[in-house]
């Protein structure tokens, strides 16, 4: 039940913050929650606030030194799944 609510929360954050899968992966690696993403949406009187997508990219680049691309994110997921699969087979 908890995973269903969690996946619904991430889907809501993806929709409201206009993020793609790579952006969500970066946010998860930074330890963010769906609630924290939605809370940081800039309001109409917060012209100074960066969009959530740009904010995630800036924080990720600051912490890890580079921003993930869709291609690198996909290859990372493929490597992770292959490692899990090979670990289960051994």
N, C-alpha and C positions, 0 to 999 in steps of 0.2 A: 504494500500500500504506500509506503514512504517513497519508493522509487517512482511510482506513478505521479504522486504529487510533485516530486522533485523535477521530473521530466516536464510536467505541465508548467511549472514555474520557469524553467529554462526556456520553454517554447514561448511563454508570455514575454519574457525579457527580450528574447530574440526579435519578436514582432514589434514590441513597443520601442525598443532602442535601435531598430533597423540594423541588426547585426547578421553576419553570415556565420557558417560553421567554424571558419578559421578564427573569427573574432571571439566566438564562444569558447573555443579551445584555449585561446590566449587568456581570457578572463578566468577560466577554471585553473590554469597553471599559475595565475597570480593569486589564487585563493579567494576570488570574489564569489559572491552569491548572487542569485537572480535579484534578490531584494536590493542589494547594494547597487546593482546596475540601474534598476528602475528609480531608486532614490536619487541618483545623480543625473537624471535627465534635466537639461536646462529648461527653466521656466521662461515665460515671456518677459519677465523683468530681470532675467539673468543673462544678459547679452554677453557678458564676459566669460561665461562658462563654455568650455569646449563640448562638442557632441560626445556622447559616450564612446563611439567608435574611435575617435581621435584620442580620447583620454586613455582607452585601453592600449592603443598602439604606442602612445608616449610612455606609459608605465612599463610596458613589456620591453620596449627598446632600452629604457633606462636600466631595467633589472638584468636582462639577458644580452643586451648589446646588439640585437637585431630583431626585426619584425618578421614573424612567420609569413610565408606566402602560401597560397592554396596548394601549390605543388609540394612544398616541403612538409606541409601539414598532412597531406595525403600519404606521402612516403613514410612519415613518422608513424602514422596509424597502421600502415601496412607492415612495417617492421615490428611494431608492438604486437600485432595480431599473430605474426609469424613466430615471434618469440614465445608467446603464450601457447600456440599450437604445438611447437616443438617441445616445450616444457611438459605439456600434457602427454605427449607421445612417449617420452623417455621413461 
